[in-house]
Amino acid sequence: MTVSLPLVLVLGVIAWAAVKFLGVRLWVVAVTALFGFYLSQTFLAPAIDSGTRTGVDVVNRTNHP
């Protein structure tokens, strides 16, 4: 069974849980999100994208024959 969720929704739930249960300050979540947007416009973006896709493939086991 495959479930498709938007990444923004998943990250939002993780951020909410971090603030609610781990005591992470809301400003830390905001700064981390802004830093992610900043990184997406740098030369590191292709490496981050490739690493993310590889991680998703490993979790979904799509690389195995």
C-alpha positions as CSV (number, residue, x, y, z in Angstrom):
1,M,0.0,0.0,0.0
2,T,1.4,3.4,-1.0
3,V,0.4,6.6,0.8
4,S,1.2,9.9,-0.8
5,L,1.6,12.9,1.6
6,P,2.9,16.3,0.7
7,L,6.3,16.9,2.2
8,V,5.1,20.2,3.7
9,L,2.5,18.4,5.7
10,V,5.0,15.8,7.0
11,L,7.5,18.6,7.9
12,G,4.7,20.6,9.5
13,V,3.7,17.7,11.7
14,I,7.3,17.1,12.7
15,A,7.8,20.8,13.5
16,W,4.6,20.8,15.6
17,A,5.7,17.7,17.5
18,A,9.1,19.2,18.2
19,V,7.6,22.4,19.6
20,K,4.9,20.6,21.5
21,F,6.8,17.6,23.0
22,L,10.5,18.4,22.8
23,G,10.3,22.1,23.9
24,V,11.9,23.4,20.7
25,R,11.3,27.2,20.4
26,L,9.1,28.3,17.6
27,W,11.8,30.8,16.4
28,V,14.2,27.9,16.0
29,V,11.7,26.1,13.7
30,A,11.3,29.3,11.7
31,V,15.0,29.9,11.3
32,T,15.6,26.3,10.3
33,A,12.9,26.6,7.6
34,L,14.3,29.8,6.3
35,F,17.8,28.3,6.2
36,G,16.4,25.4,4.2
37,F,14.9,27.9,1.6
38,Y,18.3,29.7,1.5
39,L,20.1,26.4,0.9
40,S,17.8,25.5,-2.0
41,Q,19.1,28.5,-3.9
42,T,22.8,27.6,-3.5
43,F,25.2,25.3,-5.4
44,L,24.4,22.6,-2.8
45,A,20.8,22.2,-4.0
46,P,21.5,19.4,-6.5
47,A,23.4,17.4,-3.8
48,I,20.6,17.9,-1.3
49,D,18.0,16.8,-3.9
50,S,20.0,13.8,-4.9
51,G,20.6,12.7,-1.3
52,T,16.9,13.2,-0.5
53,R,15.8,11.1,-3.5
54,T,18.3,8.4,-2.6
55,G,17.0,8.3,1.0
56,V,13.4,8.1,-0.2
57,D,14.4,5.2,-2.6
58,V,16.1,3.4,0.2
59,V,13.1,3.8,2.5
60,N,10.7,2.7,-0.3
61,R,13.1,0.0,-1.4
62,T,12.8,1.0,-5.0
63,N,16.5,0.4,-5.7
64,H,16.3,-3.3,-5.0
65,P,15.5,-5.7,-7.9
